Amino acid sequence: MALVRDPYFWKRFSTAVHREEEAKSDLGSATPVKEPDSWLERERRKRKRSLIWGFVIFFAVVLLVTGGVVVWWLAKHNWLQKVEP
């Protein structure tokens, strides 16, 4: 028996199964009852949250590095020292 070589196969398979279950449950329920979030919706929210935090961390690092470079440049050119006339 051959193994699946695609690393994302099981994720795609699981997503497809969950989508099918959601479609069946939507057809089966005639009354709109608030059910807990599905696995697929939780996964989408986690992905979105991870993406947002990734950008926040990236921009924070860029700001810190930029601030460090500016302070270093100012110190190197003696801009932080008083000029005597």
C-alpha positions as CSV (number, residue, x, y, z in Angstrom):
1,M,0.0,0.0,0.0
2,A,1.4,3.4,-1.0
3,L,1.5,6.3,1.4
4,V,0.2,9.7,0.6
5,R,3.2,11.9,-0.3
6,D,1.5,15.2,-0.3
7,P,2.0,16.8,3.1
8,Y,-1.3,18.8,2.9
9,F,-3.4,15.9,1.8
10,W,-4.9,15.1,5.3
11,K,-5.7,18.8,5.9
12,R,-7.5,19.1,2.6
13,F,-9.3,15.8,3.2
14,S,-10.4,16.9,6.7
15,T,-11.6,20.3,5.4
16,A,-13.6,18.6,2.7
17,V,-15.2,16.2,5.2
18,H,-16.1,19.1,7.5
19,R,-17.6,21.1,4.7
20,E,-19.7,18.2,3.6
21,E,-20.9,17.7,7.2
22,E,-21.8,21.4,7.4
23,A,-23.7,21.2,4.1
24,K,-25.7,18.2,5.3
25,S,-26.5,19.9,8.6
26,D,-27.6,23.1,6.9
27,L,-30.0,21.0,4.7
28,G,-31.3,19.0,7.7
29,S,-32.2,21.8,10.0
30,A,-35.3,23.8,9.1
31,T,-35.3,26.0,12.2
32,P,-32.3,28.4,12.6
33,V,-30.8,27.3,15.9
34,K,-27.5,29.0,17.1
35,E,-25.1,26.1,17.2
36,P,-21.5,26.3,18.4
37,D,-18.9,27.3,15.7
38,S,-17.8,24.6,13.5
39,W,-14.3,23.3,13.3
40,L,-13.7,24.9,9.9
41,E,-14.8,28.3,11.2
42,R,-12.5,28.0,14.2
43,E,-9.6,27.1,11.9
44,R,-10.3,30.2,9.7
45,R,-10.4,32.5,12.7
46,K,-7.1,31.0,14.0
47,R,-5.4,31.5,10.6
48,K,-6.7,35.1,10.4
49,R,-5.5,35.9,14.0
50,S,-2.1,34.4,13.3
51,L,-1.8,36.5,10.1
52,I,-2.7,39.7,12.0
53,W,-0.3,39.0,14.8
54,G,2.4,38.2,12.3
55,F,2.1,41.6,10.7
56,V,1.9,43.3,14.1
57,I,5.2,41.6,15.2
58,F,6.8,42.3,11.9
59,F,6.1,46.0,12.0
60,A,7.1,46.2,15.7
61,V,10.5,44.7,14.8
62,V,10.9,47.1,11.9
63,L,10.1,50.1,14.1
64,L,12.6,48.9,16.7
65,V,15.4,48.4,14.2
66,T,14.6,51.7,12.5
67,G,14.7,53.5,15.9
68,G,18.0,51.8,16.7
69,V,19.5,52.9,13.5
70,V,18.4,56.5,13.9
71,V,19.8,56.7,17.5
72,W,23.0,55.1,16.4
73,W,23.3,57.6,13.5
74,L,22.6,60.5,15.8
75,A,25.1,59.4,18.3
76,K,27.8,58.8,15.6
77,H,27.4,62.3,14.2
78,N,27.3,63.9,17.7
79,W,23.8,65.3,17.3
80,L,23.1,64.5,20.9
81,Q,25.9,66.8,22.2
82,K,25.6,70.5,23.0
83,V,27.4,72.7,20.5
84,E,29.6,75.4,22.1
85,P,29.8,78.7,20.1
